[in-house]
Amino acid sequence: MSSVPTDRGTWRLVARRDFWVRIRERSFLISTLINIAVISILVLARASSAVGSGPSFDLGSVGSSSIATGASQLGHDAQPPIPIQVHAFPDQAAANAALRDGSVDAVVVDNQLIGFTDDPTPLTLAVLQPAPPHRSENAAVAFVGVLLLYGQLFGYGIWVASGVIEEKASRVVEMLLSAIRPKQLLLGKIIGIGTLGLAQLIVISSFAIGLAFATNAIDVSSSAFGAAGLVIGWFILGFAFYATLFAAAGSLVTRMEELQNVIVPINLTILVSFFISIGALQDPNGRLQVIASILPTSSALSMPVRIVLGAAPAWQIVVSLVALVGSTVLLVPFAARLYSGAVLRTRGRVRIREAWRAAE
């Protein structure tokens, strides 16, 4: 008779248990309220700056309105936005009259800009590629999304590691492993806590978009919802990658005091990725930002920003996804072996080599 327990699918029980245990903890409620408070401050600050006094322009248009419309879009995408109101006139005489009485600041007649100036030197025009629609709104969503991703990946990764340590310290893991294999236990813990983090992220994102819509902080459109969905999708991929590392790291120690030393490399990786992704908001096509958006250790934070800003070509997105998913698939059996070899050892810190050999 085989000694291997028939525990296929028992990870669901572990996931359900971790989900409901963590959701009842006071720390979950406090973290949710803190996130909502921070998001509220950011959204209200943007809303107050949007209604503040600033320059605005009235631009007249005769004939084709493509240039005037493009100028209006550029003003809309500026930081801070510059309102440019376009007024269409039937002919140049009507436009000139409006220019003289001050109804408009300038007039575009076909490809010619007419206005009052002390310097008659004509302006040099250059043809630019049109900016992605709703770039300003998407950038704001990307900024908030990066903050949420950083907090969720770090916070819920710590929860995974601390959960492993708690089970080792209380010897609960010994009873669990009598009925379930370490790989199933690890999988259930990651999925259970990850589902809770995903649910919290959806709630906070929905609140943020609703508040932004109510306060007119951004022009909420389908692209803004798409950007929020993008952040959620990359959280799932990034959490699967990092939670596996956190779980393996947590199995190597027996006390919470020792955890900080073990997870320093993981924390530094997430922190560096966070700062690179913030830099991508200003320079999404920088060499460092492009490389970070492809590497699996940082793509979960950097790539969503570049996609939202329209800077990531399709091939880079595909390469980034393949690298992140492939690395996670390869990492799971490695982490599961370390977890299996170290989770039952409750006396002091376990070295990686010792845990690897103990699982043989």
Solvent accessible surface area in square Angstrom, and as a share of the most:
residue,aa,sasa,rsa
1,M,244,1.09
2,S,87,0.56
3,S,111,0.72
4,V,90,0.52
5,P,54,0.34
6,T,142,0.83
7,D,2,0.01
8,R,223,0.81
9,G,15,0.14
10,T,37,0.21
11,W,59,0.21
12,R,133,0.49
13,L,110,0.55
14,V,13,0.08
15,A,11,0.08
16,R,130,0.47
17,R,105,0.38
18,D,5,0.02
19,F,37,0.15
20,W,119,0.42
21,V,66,0.38
22,R,15,0.06
23,I,56,0.28
24,R,178,0.65
25,E,58,0.26
26,R,191,0.70
27,S,52,0.34
28,F,30,0.13
29,L,102,0.51
30,I,83,0.42
31,S,41,0.26
32,T,19,0.11
33,L,100,0.50
34,I,99,0.50
35,N,36,0.18
36,I,40,0.20
37,A,51,0.39
38,V,69,0.40
39,I,3,0.02
40,S,22,0.14
41,I,119,0.60
42,L,55,0.27
43,V,12,0.07
44,L,90,0.45
45,A,57,0.44
46,R,60,0.22
47,A,10,0.08
48,S,68,0.44
49,S,75,0.48
50,A,58,0.45
51,V,120,0.69
52,G,42,0.41
53,S,125,0.81
54,G,57,0.55
55,P,81,0.51
56,S,73,0.47
57,F,97,0.40
58,D,47,0.24
59,L,18,0.09
60,G,0,0.00
61,S,3,0.02
62,V,17,0.10
63,G,61,0.59
64,S,68,0.44
65,S,53,0.34
66,S,78,0.51
67,I,70,0.35
68,A,0,0.00
69,T,78,0.46
70,G,33,0.32
71,A,30,0.23
72,S,31,0.20
73,Q,66,0.29
74,L,107,0.53
75,G,6,0.05
76,H,69,0.31
77,D,22,0.11
78,A,31,0.24
79,Q,117,0.52
80,P,98,0.62
81,P,59,0.37
82,I,53,0.27
83,P,83,0.52
84,I,40,0.20
85,Q,108,0.48
86,V,46,0.27
87,H,61,0.27
88,A,92,0.71
89,F,42,0.18
90,P,119,0.75
91,D,69,0.36
92,Q,77,0.34
93,A,74,0.57
94,A,36,0.28
95,A,0,0.00
96,N,33,0.17
97,A,53,0.41
98,A,9,0.07
99,L,13,0.06
100,R,174,0.64
101,D,104,0.54
102,G,58,0.56
103,S,63,0.41
104,V,6,0.03
105,D,79,0.41
106,A,19,0.15
107,V,0,0.00
108,V,5,0.03
109,V,22,0.12
110,D,84,0.44
111,N,116,0.60
112,Q,115,0.51
113,L,97,0.48
114,I,38,0.19
115,G,37,0.36
116,F,149,0.62
117,T,95,0.55
118,D,152,0.79
119,D,85,0.44
120,P,122,0.77
121,T,91,0.53
122,P,117,0.73
123,L,130,0.65
124,T,134,0.78
125,L,130,0.65
126,A,83,0.64
127,V,156,0.89
128,L,136,0.68
129,Q,168,0.75
130,P,127,0.80
131,A,36,0.28
132,P,47,0.30
133,P,95,0.60
134,H,54,0.24
135,R,75,0.27
136,S,4,0.03
137,E,6,0.03
138,N,13,0.07
139,A,25,0.19
140,A,20,0.16
141,V,17,0.10
142,A,3,0.02
143,F,71,0.30
144,V,24,0.14
145,G,4,0.04
146,V,2,0.01
147,L,51,0.25
148,L,12,0.06
149,L,1,0.00
150,Y,58,0.22
151,G,36,0.34
152,Q,6,0.02
153,L,0,0.00
154,F,69,0.29
155,G,31,0.30
156,Y,12,0.05
157,G,0,0.00
158,I,31,0.16
159,W,40,0.14
160,V,0,0.00
161,A,0,0.00
162,S,8,0.05
163,G,3,0.03
164,V,0,0.00
165,I,3,0.02
166,E,91,0.41
167,E,9,0.04
168,K,1,0.00
169,A,71,0.55
170,S,68,0.44
171,R,123,0.45
172,V,45,0.26
173,V,0,0.00
174,E,71,0.32
175,M,135,0.60
176,L,47,0.23
177,L,31,0.15
178,S,92,0.59
179,A,69,0.53
180,I,9,0.05
181,R,92,0.34
182,P,31,0.20
183,K,108,0.46
184,Q,22,0.10
185,L,0,0.00
186,L,3,0.02
187,L,69,0.35
188,G,0,0.00
189,K,1,0.00
190,I,19,0.10
191,I,63,0.32
192,G,1,0.01
193,I,0,0.00
194,G,9,0.09
195,T,65,0.38
196,L,1,0.00
197,G,0,0.00
198,L,41,0.20
199,A,41,0.32
200,Q,3,0.01
201,L,0,0.00
202,I,77,0.39
203,V,83,0.48
204,I,0,0.00
205,S,13,0.08
206,S,69,0.44
207,F,74,0.31
208,A,12,0.09
209,I,18,0.09
210,G,38,0.37
211,L,38,0.19
212,A,6,0.04
213,F,137,0.57
214,A,78,0.60
215,T,39,0.23
216,N,118,0.61
217,A,6,0.05
218,I,21,0.11
219,D,74,0.38
220,V,29,0.17
221,S,23,0.15
222,S,98,0.63
223,S,36,0.23
224,A,0,0.00
225,F,116,0.48
226,G,45,0.43
227,A,5,0.04
228,A,12,0.09
229,G,40,0.38
230,L,46,0.23
231,V,6,0.04
232,I,32,0.16
233,G,31,0.30
234,W,9,0.03
235,F,2,0.01
236,I,85,0.43
237,L,48,0.24
238,G,0,0.00
239,F,9,0.04
240,A,35,0.27
241,F,14,0.06
242,Y,4,0.02
243,A,0,0.00
244,T,2,0.01
245,L,50,0.25
246,F,0,0.00
247,A,0,0.00
248,A,8,0.06
249,A,8,0.06
250,G,0,0.00
251,S,0,0.00
252,L,11,0.06
253,V,0,0.00
254,T,17,0.10
255,R,137,0.50
256,M,88,0.39
257,E,125,0.56
258,E,33,0.15
259,L,1,0.00
260,Q,101,0.45
261,N,101,0.52
262,V,18,0.10
263,I,0,0.00
264,V,69,0.40
265,P,85,0.54
266,I,19,0.10
267,N,30,0.16
268,L,99,0.49
269,T,45,0.26
270,I,0,0.00
271,L,64,0.32
272,V,84,0.48
273,S,2,0.01
274,F,27,0.11
275,F,123,0.51
276,I,24,0.12
277,S,0,0.00
278,I,50,0.25
279,G,26,0.25
280,A,0,0.00
281,L,31,0.15
282,Q,160,0.71
283,D,74,0.38
284,P,13,0.08
285,N,99,0.51
286,G,12,0.12
287,R,202,0.74
288,L,105,0.52
289,Q,23,0.10
290,V,31,0.18
291,I,85,0.43
292,A,4,0.03
293,S,0,0.00
294,I,38,0.19
295,L,87,0.43
296,P,29,0.18
297,T,56,0.33
298,S,10,0.06
299,S,0,0.00
300,A,1,0.01
301,L,2,0.01
302,S,0,0.00
303,M,0,0.00
304,P,3,0.02
305,V,1,0.01
306,R,2,0.01
307,I,40,0.20
308,V,14,0.08
309,L,3,0.02
310,G,54,0.51
311,A,18,0.14
312,A,17,0.13
313,P,53,0.34
314,A,77,0.59
315,W,152,0.53
316,Q,17,0.08
317,I,40,0.20
318,V,86,0.50
319,V,63,0.36
320,S,0,0.00
321,L,65,0.32
322,V,100,0.58
323,A,30,0.23
324,L,1,0.00
325,V,69,0.40
326,G,30,0.29
327,S,31,0.20
328,T,17,0.10
329,V,94,0.54
330,L,139,0.69
331,L,27,0.14
332,V,47,0.27
333,P,73,0.46
334,F,88,0.37
335,A,1,0.00
336,A,8,0.06
337,R,72,0.26
338,L,7,0.03
339,Y,0,0.00
340,S,42,0.27
341,G,6,0.05
342,A,0,0.00
343,V,1,0.00
344,L,90,0.45
345,R,102,0.37
346,T,34,0.20
347,R,230,0.84
348,G,36,0.35
349,R,142,0.52
350,V,5,0.03
351,R,176,0.64
352,I,100,0.51
353,R,168,0.61
354,E,72,0.32
355,A,0,0.00
356,W,87,0.30
357,R,151,0.55
358,A,55,0.42
359,A,35,0.27
360,E,153,0.69
